[in-house]
């Protein structure tokens, strides 16, 4: 049977990441940075990627990585989701890295780029719109809008008619866009048709991108899990401390029921997210189905948890100073990232042989 429990190594990794984020990327720091125009905490990516080694978890040791698995990467994303941390982990250390790992890594450019990614020296971003999900259409246009973390990218992985190209950021035009989620900036990226280095032919490129998007969607469920768990914990803490009629508001039966229901949803979301991470880690043939189930479920749970967090905090939950709005905006943006719930439900129907009624 699949073991969905966290290992000692995963718990140690969680503790290290949470300590870093608590010290360097607390909510008030993020709010101040967002007001200043950029949500990224200076030096945070270097510490997370290089010093902790989180960026190289999926990269084999022979290429300079940690040789770990998607289970460990999922733990990192849980913590990043809890803190709603602006960092290119999902886009670079998961999606771009998995895309490159699907190519012929014996060749120089791919192996060299993976080594740089694992060490945290380089940030690579797949130049596709954030809502692009597994088995979705991948555009080959010169200009692509809605590319997440593009402003931090050193290299863009660009799909062209002749295959996958690695284009240095200096050879691309990046135009920032206004996103709903201010902690995950989007941009429009324009590259020349033959810019950069060709890494793979057309067929290999599409297969690699499919693998990258599948891993991204599966591990995004862990980010959504972490976000939902924080929302519930913060709500429970607030309702214990907030008093009305000389009683904690959390003692009122109606609120107890709402939080209990949310707890049940998060328990289920944890099982779904862990199953997806384990399926990716073991190369299970059921990984596409397990990932689709996790995304279809966890995206809704994250939004519900964030909505309850805002509502049960009352007036303070509606203010800029409280981080609940950051969680809600991230949850809503994640709901369509790497495939909407409807996209994944259609995938479940197709994979399980349950076509929709004509």
RODO-2510 file (C-alpha; in nm, 4 decimals, decimal comma):
residues 358
     n   res          X          Y          Z
     1     x     0,0000     0,0000     0,0000
     2     x     0,1071     0,3589    -0,0593
     3     x     0,2514     0,5252     0,2511
     4     x     0,1123     0,8785     0,2660
     5     x     0,2695     0,9617     0,6030
     6     x     0,5566     1,2096     0,6232
     7     x     0,9027     1,0645     0,6709
     8     x     1,1559     1,1965     0,9223
     9     x     1,3518     1,3500     0,6356
    10     x     1,0416     1,5301     0,5117
    11     x     0,9669     1,6597     0,8614
    12     x     1,3226     1,7940     0,8927
    13     x     1,2930     1,9630     0,5532
    14     x     0,9616     2,1174     0,6560
    15     x     1,1150     2,2551     0,9747
    16     x     1,4050     2,4124     0,7845
    17     x     1,1811     2,5767     0,5245
    18     x     0,9291     2,7007     0,7803
    19     x     1,2046     2,8513     0,9938
    20     x     1,3471     3,0358     0,6940
    21     x     1,0093     3,1712     0,5869
    22     x     0,9189     3,2756     0,9418
    23     x     1,2419     3,4724     0,9735
    24     x     1,2537     3,6249     0,6269
    25     x     0,9063     3,6269     0,4680
    26     x     0,6407     3,6964     0,7298
    27     x     0,3104     3,8510     0,6260
    28     x     0,3972     4,2105     0,7158
    29     x     0,7213     4,1888     0,5184
    30     x     0,5311     4,0645     0,2135
    31     x     0,2683     4,3365     0,2434
    32     x     0,5374     4,6031     0,2592
    33     x     0,7164     4,4616    -0,0449
    34     x     0,3926     4,4417    -0,2439
    35     x     0,3220     4,8056    -0,1683
    36     x     0,6727     4,8816    -0,2938
    37     x     0,6010     4,7182    -0,6293
    38     x     0,7702     4,3761    -0,6080
    39     x     0,6679     4,0908    -0,3747
    40     x     0,9959     3,8990    -0,3925
    41     x     1,1990     3,9019    -0,0698
    42     x     1,5618     3,9947    -0,1502
    43     x     1,7957     3,7003    -0,0957
    44     x     1,5177     3,4566    -0,0053
    45     x     1,5483     3,2485    -0,3222
    46     x     1,9241     3,2158    -0,2747
    47     x     1,8706     3,0825     0,0777
    48     x     1,5844     2,8503    -0,0143
    49     x     1,7316     2,7191    -0,3384
    50     x     2,1016     2,7164    -0,2660
    51     x     2,1556     2,6976     0,1096
    52     x     1,8685     2,4610     0,1924
    53     x     1,9024     2,2900    -0,1459
    54     x     1,5316     2,2936    -0,2242
    55     x     1,5766     2,3852    -0,5908
    56     x     1,7641     2,0640    -0,6643
    57     x     1,5344     1,8136    -0,4960
    58     x     1,4173     1,6653    -0,8265
    59     x     1,7592     1,6770    -0,9952
    60     x     1,9796     1,3633    -0,9802
    61     x     2,2953     1,3829    -0,7727
    62     x     2,5156     1,3259    -1,0783
    63     x     2,3892     1,6577    -1,2154
    64     x     2,4457     1,8460    -0,8908
    65     x     2,1015     1,8006    -0,7366
    66     x     1,9760     1,6353    -0,4199
    67     x     1,8411     1,3229    -0,5883
    68     x     1,5232     1,3362    -0,3796
    69     x     1,1663     1,2980    -0,5061
    70     x     0,8365     1,4727    -0,5578
    71     x     0,7386     1,3899    -0,1998
    72     x     1,0095     1,6178    -0,0636
    73     x     0,9298     1,8871    -0,3197
    74     x     0,5654     1,8653    -0,2114
    75     x     0,6652     1,9409     0,1485
    76     x     0,8479     2,2551     0,0337
    77     x     0,5399     2,3660    -0,1585
    78     x     0,3169     2,3045     0,1437
    79     x     0,5286     2,5488     0,3416
    80     x     0,5416     2,8010     0,0580
    81     x     0,1622     2,7753     0,0362
    82     x     0,1206     2,8282     0,4117
    83     x     0,3181     3,1510     0,3937
    84     x     0,1878     3,2514     0,0460
    85     x     0,5541     3,3034    -0,0390
    86     x     0,6491     3,4788    -0,3631
    87     x     0,9157     3,2450    -0,5022
    88     x     0,9677     3,0752    -0,8403
    89     x     0,9728     2,7287    -0,6844
    90     x     0,6734     2,5824    -0,8667
    91     x     0,7629     2,7400    -1,1987
    92     x     1,1400     2,6795    -1,1958
    93     x     1,2261     2,3986    -0,9503
    94     x     0,9264     2,1860    -1,0508
    95     x     0,7766     2,2632    -1,3935
    96     x     1,0893     2,3783    -1,5773
    97     x     1,3105     2,1207    -1,4050
    98     x     1,0753     1,8314    -1,4805
    99     x     1,0516     1,9457    -1,8415
   100     x     1,4292     1,9366    -1,8763
   101     x     1,4570     1,6000    -1,7002
   102     x     1,2338     1,4510    -1,9692
   103     x     1,4898     1,5426    -2,2360
   104     x     1,8208     1,3762    -2,3213
   105     x     2,0204     1,4931    -2,0202
   106     x     2,3427     1,3438    -2,1527
   107     x     2,3767     1,6343    -2,3914
   108     x     2,5665     1,9404    -2,2741
   109     x     2,3129     2,2273    -2,2705
   110     x     2,0415     2,0366    -2,0838
   111     x     2,2740     1,8910    -1,8209
   112     x     2,4444     2,2250    -1,7685
   113     x     2,1133     2,4053    -1,7274
   114     x     1,9872     2,1449    -1,4802
   115     x     2,3039     2,1869    -1,2754
   116     x     2,2530     2,5629    -1,2621
   117     x     1,8885     2,5191    -1,1623
   118     x     1,9762     2,2711    -0,8879
   119     x     2,2333     2,5081    -0,7392
   120     x     1,9939     2,8012    -0,7437
   121     x     2,2199     2,9980    -0,9784
   122     x     1,9562     3,0124    -1,2516
   123     x     1,5791     3,0507    -1,2631
   124     x     1,4133     2,8921    -1,5663
   125     x     1,0499     2,9463    -1,6591
   126     x     0,8412     2,7595    -1,9139
   127     x     0,6987     3,0293    -2,1403
   128     x     0,3359     2,9167    -2,1288
   129     x     0,0286     3,0847    -1,9790
   130     x    -0,0159     2,9887    -1,6135
   131     x    -0,3609     2,8289    -1,6775
   132     x    -0,2112     2,5757    -1,9236
   133     x    -0,2756     2,2292    -1,7830
   134     x    -0,1544     1,8791    -1,8702
   135     x    -0,2827     1,7690    -2,2103
   136     x    -0,3834     2,1276    -2,2818
   137     x    -0,2883     2,3215    -2,5953
   138     x     0,0650     2,4635    -2,5762
   139     x     0,1037     2,7801    -2,7879
   140     x     0,4058     2,8265    -3,0139
   141     x     0,3460     3,1983    -3,0709
   142     x     0,6301     3,4480    -3,0347
   143     x     0,4331     3,6354    -2,7652
   144     x     0,2831     3,4516    -2,4690
   145     x     0,0816     3,6289    -2,1979
   146     x     0,0222     3,5234    -1,8391
   147     x     0,3659     3,3695    -1,7762
   148     x     0,4225     3,3339    -1,4008
   149     x     0,7506     3,4505    -1,2415
   150     x     0,8775     3,5715    -1,5789
   151     x     1,0275     3,8845    -1,4211
   152     x     1,2694     3,6643    -1,2238
   153     x     1,3624     3,4295    -1,5074
   154     x     1,7191     3,4004    -1,6311
   155     x     1,6168     3,1536    -1,9019
   156     x     1,2871     3,0887    -2,0793
   157     x     1,1979     2,7451    -2,2130
   158     x     1,0079     2,8324    -2,5294
   159     x     0,8084     2,5949    -2,7497
   160     x     0,8570     2,6560    -3,1193
   161     x     0,7553     2,4667    -3,4310
   162     x     1,1028     2,3114    -3,4445
   163     x     1,1056     2,2105    -3,0772
   164     x     1,2005     2,3413    -2,7320
   165     x     1,4434     2,6315    -2,7079
   166     x     1,6293     2,7779    -2,4110
   167     x     1,6198     3,1547    -2,4555
   168     x     1,8231     3,3819    -2,2234
   169     x     1,6113     3,6498    -2,0584
   170     x     1,8368     3,9126    -2,2173
   171     x     1,7058     3,8030    -2,5586
   172     x     1,3391     3,8251    -2,4558
   173     x     1,1009     4,1116    -2,3948
   174     x     0,9136     4,0874    -2,0646
   175     x     0,6124     4,3134    -2,0042
   176     x     0,4661     4,2870    -1,6508
   177     x     0,0908     4,2372    -1,6253
   178     x    -0,1469     4,3051    -1,3377
   179     x    -0,2409     3,9761    -1,1691
   180     x    -0,5123     3,8971    -0,9167
   181     x    -0,2529     3,7245    -0,6988
   182     x     0,0060     3,9917    -0,6252
   183     x     0,2428     3,7303    -0,4790
   184     x     0,2801     3,5483    -0,8131
   185     x     0,3471     3,8150    -1,0782
   186     x     0,2539     3,7513    -1,4400
   187     x     0,4075     3,8929    -1,7545
   188     x     0,3866     3,8889    -2,1324
   189     x     0,6969     3,7311    -2,2851
   190     x     0,8073     3,7903    -2,6441
   191     x     1,0954     3,6013    -2,8051
   192     x     1,2305     3,5785    -3,1581
   193     x     1,1387     3,2718    -3,3630
   194     x     1,4895     3,1252    -3,3680
   195     x     1,6294     3,2774    -3,0491
   196     x     1,8266     3,0718    -2,8004
   197     x     1,9531     2,7139    -2,8099
   198     x     1,7477     2,4256    -2,9453
   199     x     1,7230     2,1586    -2,6730
   200     x     1,4885     1,9059    -2,8339
   201     x     1,2794     1,8381    -3,1431
   202     x     0,9080     1,9031    -3,1647
   203     x     0,7802     1,5619    -3,0527
   204     x     1,0258     1,5300    -2,7636
   205     x     0,9505     1,8894    -2,6618
   206     x     0,5761     1,8325    -2,6328
   207     x     0,6264     1,5113    -2,4352
   208     x     0,8653     1,6921    -2,2010
   209     x     0,6283     1,9832    -2,1508
   210     x     0,3475     1,7387    -2,0731
   211     x     0,5639     1,5811    -1,8034
   212     x     0,6516     1,9217    -1,6599
   213     x     0,2901     2,0367    -1,6479
   214     x     0,1759     1,7082    -1,4928
   215     x     0,4338     1,7382    -1,2139
   216     x     0,3431     2,1032    -1,1638
   217     x    -0,0286     2,0299    -1,1360
   218     x     0,0322     1,7422    -0,8961
   219     x     0,2552     1,9423    -0,6642
   220     x     0,0379     2,2532    -0,6872
   221     x    -0,2116     2,0489    -0,4842
   222     x     0,0415     2,0504    -0,1986
   223     x     0,0695     2,4288    -0,2169
   224     x    -0,3088     2,4492    -0,1982
   225     x    -0,3061     2,2082     0,0962
   226     x    -0,0573     2,4234     0,2868
   227     x    -0,2583     2,7367     0,2189
   228     x    -0,5824     2,5741     0,3366
   229     x    -0,4171     2,4384     0,6518
   230     x    -0,2868     2,7842     0,7448
   231     x    -0,6286     2,9393     0,6873
   232     x    -0,7922     2,6913     0,9254
   233     x    -0,5217     2,7276     1,1918
   234     x    -0,5388     3,1065     1,1760
   235     x    -0,9185     3,0994     1,1941
   236     x    -0,9181     2,8673     1,4953
   237     x    -0,6636     3,0902     1,6697
   238     x    -0,8663     3,4052     1,6035
   239     x    -1,1997     3,2593     1,7135
   240     x    -1,0418     3,1421     2,0389
   241     x    -0,9122     3,4907     2,1155
   242     x    -1,2035     3,6974     1,9860
   243     x    -1,4813     3,7360     2,2460
   244     x    -1,8464     3,8343     2,2125
   245     x    -2,1029     3,8245     2,4937
   246     x    -1,8120     3,7373     2,7237
   247     x    -1,7447     3,4142     2,5324
   248     x    -1,4921     3,3155     2,2628
   249     x    -1,6727     3,3314     1,9300
   250     x    -1,5209     2,9919     1,8491
   251     x    -1,7445     2,8392     2,1150
   252     x    -2,0593     2,9205     1,9148
   253     x    -2,1987     2,6038     1,7622
   254     x    -2,2527     2,7461     1,4133
   255     x    -1,8869     2,8450     1,3845
   256     x    -1,7718     2,5128     1,5302
   257     x    -1,9623     2,3308     1,2583
   258     x    -1,8100     2,5421     0,9824
   259     x    -1,4557     2,4864     1,1077
   260     x    -1,5165     2,1152     1,1633
   261     x    -1,6402     2,0801     0,8058
   262     x    -1,3343     2,2638     0,6810
   263     x    -1,1072     2,0356     0,8852
   264     x    -1,2625     1,7310     0,7179
   265     x    -1,2063     1,8822     0,3742
   266     x    -0,8416     1,9542     0,4553
   267     x    -0,7844     1,5982     0,5789
   268     x    -0,9201     1,4711     0,2474
   269     x    -0,7111     1,7261     0,0571
   270     x    -0,3980     1,6073     0,2369
   271     x    -0,4669     1,2488     0,1307
   272     x    -0,5240     1,3564    -0,2310
   273     x    -0,2165     1,5809    -0,2456
   274     x     0,0104     1,3214    -0,0829
   275     x    -0,1179     1,0522    -0,3173
   276     x    -0,0392     1,2726    -0,6178
   277     x     0,3127     1,3469    -0,4920
   278     x     0,3758     0,9787    -0,4230
   279     x     0,2440     0,8732    -0,7650
   280     x     0,4804     1,1204    -0,9330
   281     x     0,7704     1,0102    -0,7127
   282     x     0,7232     0,6416    -0,7937
   283     x     0,6433     0,6911    -1,1616
   284     x     0,3069     0,5234    -1,1148
   285     x     0,1069     0,4596    -1,4343
   286     x    -0,1893     0,6049    -1,2447
   287     x    -0,0116     0,9377    -1,1928
   288     x    -0,2228     1,1306    -1,4495
   289     x    -0,5443     1,0141    -1,2817
   290     x    -0,4134     1,0735    -0,9283
   291     x    -0,2933     1,4226    -1,0212
   292     x    -0,6260     1,5099    -1,1826
   293     x    -0,8161     1,3963    -0,8723
   294     x    -0,5878     1,5981    -0,6439
   295     x    -0,6205     1,9156    -0,8489
   296     x    -0,9964     1,8872    -0,8992
   297     x    -1,0432     1,8549    -0,5222
   298     x    -0,7653     2,0612    -0,3614
   299     x    -0,8267     2,3743    -0,5668
   300     x    -1,1821     2,3979    -0,4315
   301     x    -1,0751     2,3250    -0,0736
   302     x    -0,8142     2,6017    -0,0813
   303     x    -1,0681     2,8578    -0,2011
   304     x    -1,3247     2,7465     0,0577
   305     x    -1,0677     2,7648     0,3382
   306     x    -0,9553     3,1138     0,2339
   307     x    -1,3135     3,2370     0,2088
   308     x    -1,3931     3,1021     0,5556
   309     x    -1,0754     3,2614     0,6904
   310     x    -1,1796     3,6038     0,5625
   311     x    -1,5405     3,5721     0,6772
   312     x    -1,4766     3,4285     1,0240
   313     x    -1,2222     3,6987     1,0984
   314     x    -1,5006     3,9531     1,0646
   315     x    -1,4004     4,3127     0,9927
   316     x    -1,0265     4,2604     1,0380
   317     x    -1,0338     3,9891     0,7713
   318     x    -1,1390     4,2468     0,5122
   319     x    -0,8426     4,4772     0,5729
   320     x    -0,5139     4,5079     0,3847
   321     x    -0,3161     4,4674     0,7078
   322     x    -0,4399     4,1132     0,7695
   323     x    -0,2851     3,8510     0,5358
   324     x    -0,6147     3,6676     0,4776
   325     x    -0,6617     3,8499     0,1471
   326     x    -0,3238     3,7232     0,0256
   327     x    -0,4386     3,3665     0,0900
   328     x    -0,7716     3,4241    -0,0845
   329     x    -0,6124     3,5772    -0,3929
   330     x    -0,3531     3,2986    -0,4145
   331     x    -0,6264     3,0357    -0,3764
   332     x    -0,8387     3,1930    -0,6504
   333     x    -0,5405     3,2248    -0,8848
   334     x    -0,4315     2,8669    -0,8121
   335     x    -0,7836     2,7505    -0,8930
   336     x    -0,7129     2,8033    -1,2628
   337     x    -0,3365     2,7502    -1,2580
   338     x    -0,2064     2,4478    -1,4512
   339     x    -0,5597     2,3531    -1,5476
   340     x    -0,8926     2,4466    -1,3901
   341     x    -1,0979     2,2050    -1,1812
   342     x    -1,3190     2,1508    -1,4852
   343     x    -1,0160     2,0657    -1,6984
   344     x    -0,9058     1,8039    -1,4475
   345     x    -1,2572     1,6670    -1,4065
   346     x    -1,2709     1,6129    -1,7815
   347     x    -0,9342     1,4349    -1,7547
   348     x    -1,0714     1,2105    -1,4780
   349     x    -1,3720     1,1219    -1,6919
   350     x    -1,1522     1,0350    -1,9892
   351     x    -0,8985     0,8353    -1,7859
   352     x    -1,1687     0,6456    -1,5964
   353     x    -1,3753     0,5795    -1,9076
   354     x    -1,6683     0,7925    -1,7905
   355     x    -1,7500     1,0294    -2,0787
   356     x    -1,9857     1,3170    -2,0139
   357     x    -2,3494     1,2764    -2,1310
   358     x    -2,4023     1,3710    -2,4936
***
